[in-house]
Amino acid sequence: MKNTATDFDVMIVGAGISGIGMAAHMKEKTPDHGFVIVERRENLGGTWDLFRYPGIRSDSDMHTLGFDFEPWKHEKSIADGPAILDYLDDIVDERDIRKHIRFGHKVIAADWRESEARWHVTLETSEGERKHLTANWLYLGSGYYDYDEAYDPGFDFGEFEGTVIHPQFWPRDLDYTGKNVVVIGSGATAVTIVPSMSDKAAKVTMLQRTPTWMFSRPAKDAMANFLRKILPEKVAYRITRWKNITLQDIGFKRARTKPQKMGEALHKRIRKSLGEDCDLAPFTPPYNPWDQRLCLVPDDDLFKALKSGKADIVTGHIKAFEKGGVRLTDDQFIPADIVVTATGLKLAVAGKIALSKEGQPIDLSKHFYYKGCMFSNVPNLAVVFGYLNASWTLRADINSDYVCRVLNTSRKRGVDVTEPILTAQAEAAIEEDDIFDFSSGYIQRGKAIMPRNAVAYPWRLNQEYVSDRKRMKDDPVDDGVLEFRRHGANARGADEQLEAAE
């Protein structure tokens, strides 16, 4: 390990949407800062490379899941996984980012050394080799769930002799032609898989313990496609993006203030798709709309599969897995050759990296979020945890832009440490808030490991993009909370860094 010069100004962990977005922002806004992206997998894309189940697609529109700097040019705004990977590949190649990515590099641990103003990072390559690198900043774009383990609800498959699959680990060669398939779950993954498998399977049954609120919309955005014909690409994209952000915000707030009205509107759409006399019980959860994330049904694909008889929805509790199928507590038997456990993800914080400060472990569950981007009393570290009520990339964009502003301010001042300072006295006065006001299973299961959240800004992970965007863009970086300082004999000065960059 080099003892004098820091290897990288910024180490970006993860080559998915968050990491690629940060790299693109840095290319444009902090060209004098060097960076590397370390990615544990052998390809970029994160979620969109990992998940390979039938029909894998976005569950929000690509005009908001896409980046603010790169228009989405496809006709379909609800995009499949391969189209999203193409979008990310184009960004990486057009901006010459690929050469900065080190694939097959998994970050194991990172220790902050104050005397050097840098993180000492331990990585493991796909060949099993251990490496050590240093970086002045860590930017964690490692997502929100555990890549190694899915959530295990503890099913005992007993006498079941068929195939059991979790969507996170979908086999490439699965042949389900003419098979009976039971998909356990009612979230976005199940709602995607059921209609996608129904074309070849004999029958696909979505077995849900609790219904989910669903809404349908066309996969193509007619207004977006019209605007692209008459306006420059970037202008059309900005207008469509603004339109969709506004509608999402209005819809979410309406659900919170008038949940009954929102529920009636969602049911009205379902009746339009399935018929006025359809049974709404499978689509009527015991909670209000947006208490959990709504499930998108593009082009009515799930409802078409239900109407065709190739798919159905059963609500009930599992009693046992038997030979040839699943037995419910009401003694109903559902034939199954294949069981898909779409039962959710396992939440993870900071990519499960063992963070420490001078060798002492950093437990992020004891630290407060700072502007939904950094953490109290943790220097030179930023993270992306996207919105639950809007597209992930909206937060990724504003966090990237903000960190670029912080980097430029630090460089201008000739400092190398930036830390949100929360004194013990100030912390004692903070009124804490629920980190997530959502009842989703994976959210509730993961709350214990999540960082702390305050009622008041800036010690907060907000769920209001419009106000967050304004604050992150307009509020001064030097807000009296974020401390800028210089430490360490081994850290390069501003002039030296600029000379090295040139």
Backbone hydrogen bonds, N-H to C=O, Kabsch-Sander energy under -0.5 kcal/mol:
donor,donor_aa,acceptor,acceptor_aa,energy
8,F,134,T,-1.3
10,V,34,G,-1.5
11,M,137,W,-2.5
12,I,10,V,-0.6
12,I,36,V,-3.3
13,V,11,M,-0.6
13,V,139,Y,-2.8
14,G,12,I,-0.7
14,G,38,V,-2.8
19,G,141,G,-0.5
20,I,16,G,-2.6
21,G,17,I,-2.1
22,M,18,S,-2.1
23,A,19,G,-2.2
24,A,20,I,-2.3
25,H,21,G,-2.3
26,M,22,M,-2.6
27,K,23,A,-2.3
28,E,24,A,-1.5
29,K,25,H,-3.1
30,T,26,M,-2.1
33,H,30,T,-2.1
36,V,10,V,-1.7
37,I,100,H,-2.6
38,V,12,I,-2.6
38,V,36,V,-0.5
39,E,37,I,-0.5
39,E,102,R,-2.4
45,G,15,A,-2.8
48,W,45,G,-1.9
49,D,46,G,-1.5
50,L,46,G,-2.4
51,F,47,T,-2.5
52,R,167,P,-0.6
56,I,53,Y,-1.9
58,S,79,A,-2.8
62,M,77,S,-2.7
64,T,61,D,-1.4
65,L,61,D,-2.3
66,G,62,M,-1.1
70,E,67,F,-0.7
73,K,71,P,-0.6
77,S,219,A,-2.3
78,I,219,A,-1.9
79,A,77,S,-0.9
81,G,56,I,-2.6
84,I,80,D,-1.8
85,L,81,G,-2.4
86,D,82,P,-2.2
87,Y,83,A,-1.9
88,L,84,I,-2.2
89,D,85,L,-2.7
90,D,86,D,-2.4
91,I,87,Y,-1.8
92,V,88,L,-2.3
93,D,89,D,-2.3
94,E,90,D,-3.0
95,R,91,I,-1.7
96,D,93,D,-1.0
97,I,92,V,-3.0
98,R,92,V,-1.0
100,H,97,I,-2.4
101,I,98,R,-1.8
102,R,37,I,-3.2
103,F,101,I,-0.7
104,G,39,E,-0.7
104,G,41,R,-2.3
105,H,39,E,-2.5
105,H,102,R,-0.6
106,K,104,G,-0.5
106,K,124,E,-2.8
107,V,105,H,-0.5
108,I,106,K,-0.5
108,I,122,T,-3.0
109,A,122,T,-1.5
110,A,354,A,-2.1
111,D,120,H,-2.5
112,W,356,S,-2.6
113,R,118,R,-2.6
114,E,112,W,-0.6
116,E,113,R,-0.9
117,A,113,R,-1.3
118,R,113,R,-1.4
119,W,135,A,-3.9
120,H,111,D,-3.1
121,V,119,W,-0.7
121,V,133,L,-3.6
122,T,109,A,-2.8
123,L,121,V,-0.5
123,L,131,K,-2.9
124,E,106,K,-2.7
125,T,129,E,-2.9
126,S,104,G,-1.4
128,G,125,T,-2.1
131,K,123,L,-2.8
133,L,121,V,-2.4
135,A,119,W,-1.8
136,N,8,F,-2.0
137,W,9,D,-1.7
138,L,380,N,-2.1
139,Y,11,M,-2.8
140,L,138,L,-0.5
140,L,382,A,-3.1
141,G,13,V,-2.2
141,G,139,Y,-0.9
146,D,346,K,-3.0
147,Y,145,Y,-0.5
151,Y,344,G,-1.1
157,F,155,F,-0.7
159,E,321,F,-1.2
160,F,157,F,-2.8
163,T,337,D,-2.2
165,I,339,V,-2.6
169,F,166,H,-2.2
170,W,167,P,-0.9
174,L,171,P,-1.0
176,Y,174,L,-0.6
178,G,200,K,-2.5
179,K,176,Y,-2.0
181,V,179,K,-0.6
181,V,203,K,-3.1
182,V,338,I,-2.6
183,V,181,V,-0.5
183,V,205,T,-3.1
184,I,182,V,-0.7
184,I,340,V,-3.1
185,G,183,V,-0.6
185,G,207,L,-2.5
191,V,187,G,-2.5
192,T,188,A,-1.3
193,I,189,T,-2.7
194,V,190,A,-2.5
196,S,192,T,-1.2
197,M,193,I,-2.5
198,S,194,V,-1.2
200,K,197,M,-1.0
201,A,197,M,-2.5
202,A,179,K,-1.8
203,K,179,K,-1.3
204,V,310,K,-2.1
205,T,181,V,-3.0
206,M,204,V,-0.5
206,M,312,D,-3.0
207,L,183,V,-2.4
207,L,205,T,-0.9
208,Q,206,M,-0.8
208,Q,314,V,-2.8
212,T,282,P,-0.5
215,F,295,C,-2.5
217,R,297,V,-1.1
221,D,75,E,-0.7
222,A,220,K,-0.9
225,N,221,D,-2.4
226,F,222,A,-2.0
227,L,223,M,-2.8
228,R,224,A,-1.9
229,K,225,N,-0.7
229,K,226,F,-1.0
230,I,226,F,-0.9
230,I,227,L,-0.5
231,L,227,L,-2.1
236,A,232,P,-2.7
237,Y,233,E,-2.2
238,R,234,K,-2.3
239,I,235,V,-2.2
240,T,236,A,-2.3
241,R,237,Y,-2.8
242,W,238,R,-2.5
243,K,239,I,-2.5
244,N,240,T,-2.6
245,I,241,R,-2.6
246,T,242,W,-2.3
247,L,243,K,-2.4
248,Q,244,N,-2.5
249,D,245,I,-2.3
250,I,246,T,-2.5
251,G,247,L,-2.7
252,F,248,Q,-2.5
253,K,249,D,-2.2
254,R,250,I,-2.4
255,A,251,G,-2.0
256,R,252,F,-1.7
257,T,253,K,-2.1
258,K,254,R,-3.4
262,M,258,K,-2.1
263,G,259,P,-2.7
264,E,260,Q,-2.3
265,A,261,K,-2.1
266,L,262,M,-2.3
267,H,263,G,-2.4
268,K,264,E,-2.0
269,R,265,A,-1.7
270,I,266,L,-1.7
271,R,267,H,-2.6
272,K,268,K,-1.8
273,S,269,R,-1.4
274,L,270,I,-3.0
275,G,271,R,-2.4
278,C,275,G,-1.7
280,L,278,C,-0.6
283,F,280,L,-1.8
284,T,281,A,-1.5
290,W,292,Q,-0.7
291,D,288,N,-2.1
295,C,213,W,-2.5
296,L,294,L,-0.5
297,V,215,F,-2.5
299,D,217,R,-2.4
300,D,297,V,-1.3
301,D,298,P,-2.0
304,K,300,D,-2.8
305,A,301,D,-1.8
306,L,302,L,-2.1
307,K,303,F,-2.4
308,S,304,K,-1.9
309,G,305,A,-0.6
309,G,306,L,-0.9
310,K,305,A,-1.0
311,A,305,A,-1.3
312,D,204,V,-1.9
314,V,206,M,-2.5
316,G,208,Q,-2.2
316,G,314,V,-0.5
319,K,327,R,-3.1
320,A,327,R,-2.0
321,F,156,D,-0.7
322,E,320,A,-0.6
322,E,325,G,-2.1
325,G,322,E,-1.9
326,V,334,I,-2.5
327,R,320,A,-3.1
328,L,332,Q,-2.9
329,T,317,H,-2.5
331,D,328,L,-2.0
334,I,326,V,-2.9
336,A,324,G,-2.4
337,D,180,N,-3.3
338,I,180,N,-2.1
339,V,163,T,-3.1
340,V,182,V,-3.0
341,T,165,I,-2.9
341,T,339,V,-0.6
342,A,184,I,-1.1
342,A,340,V,-1.5
343,T,341,T,-1.6
347,L,345,L,-0.6
348,A,144,Y,-2.4
352,K,349,V,-1.8
353,I,350,A,-2.1
354,A,108,I,-2.3
355,L,353,I,-1.4
356,S,110,A,-2.2
357,K,360,Q,-2.7
358,E,112,W,-2.7
360,Q,357,K,-1.8
362,I,355,L,-2.7
363,D,361,P,-0.7
364,L,362,I,-0.9
366,K,363,D,-2.3
367,H,364,L,-1.5
369,Y,452,R,-2.2
370,Y,374,M,-3.1
371,K,369,Y,-0.5
371,K,458,P,-4.2
372,G,460,R,-0.8
373,C,370,Y,-1.9
374,M,370,Y,-2.5
376,S,368,F,-2.6
377,N,420,P,-3.8
378,V,375,F,-1.6
380,N,418,T,-2.6
381,L,378,V,-0.5
382,A,138,L,-2.3
383,V,373,C,-2.4
384,V,140,L,-1.5
394,L,391,S,-1.2
395,R,391,S,-0.6
395,R,392,W,-0.9
396,A,392,W,-1.6
397,D,393,T,-2.8
398,I,394,L,-1.6
399,N,395,R,-2.8
400,S,396,A,-2.1
401,D,397,D,-2.4
402,Y,398,I,-2.1
403,V,399,N,-2.7
404,C,400,S,-2.1
405,R,401,D,-1.8
406,V,402,Y,-2.2
407,L,403,V,-2.9
408,N,404,C,-2.3
409,T,405,R,-2.3
410,S,406,V,-2.6
411,R,407,L,-2.5
412,K,408,N,-2.3
413,R,409,T,-1.9
414,G,410,S,-0.9
414,G,411,R,-0.6
415,V,410,S,-2.3
416,D,485,R,-1.4
417,V,485,R,-2.2
419,E,483,E,-2.2
421,I,419,E,-0.8
421,I,481,V,-2.4
422,L,420,P,-0.5
427,E,423,T,-2.7
428,A,424,A,-1.9
429,A,425,Q,-0.8
429,A,426,A,-0.5
430,I,427,E,-1.3
432,E,430,I,-0.7
433,D,453,N,-3.1
438,F,436,F,-0.9
439,S,291,D,-2.6
444,Q,440,S,-2.5
445,R,441,G,-2.6
446,G,442,Y,-1.1
447,K,443,I,-0.6
447,K,444,Q,-0.8
449,I,446,G,-1.3
450,M,446,G,-0.6
450,M,447,K,-1.1
452,R,364,L,-0.5
452,R,367,H,-2.9
454,A,459,W,-2.6
455,V,431,E,-2.8
459,W,456,A,-0.7
460,R,458,P,-2.2
462,N,460,R,-0.8
468,D,464,E,-2.3
469,R,465,Y,-3.2
470,K,466,V,-1.5
471,R,467,S,-2.3
472,M,468,D,-3.1
473,K,469,R,-1.7
474,D,470,K,-2.9
475,D,471,R,-2.0
479,D,477,V,-1.6
483,E,419,E,-3.1
483,E,481,V,-0.6
485,R,417,V,-2.4
489,A,115,S,-0.5
490,N,115,S,-0.6
497,Q,493,G,-2.2
498,L,494,A,-2.2
499,E,495,D,-2.2
500,A,496,E,-2.4
501,A,497,Q,-2.4
502,E,498,L,-1.8
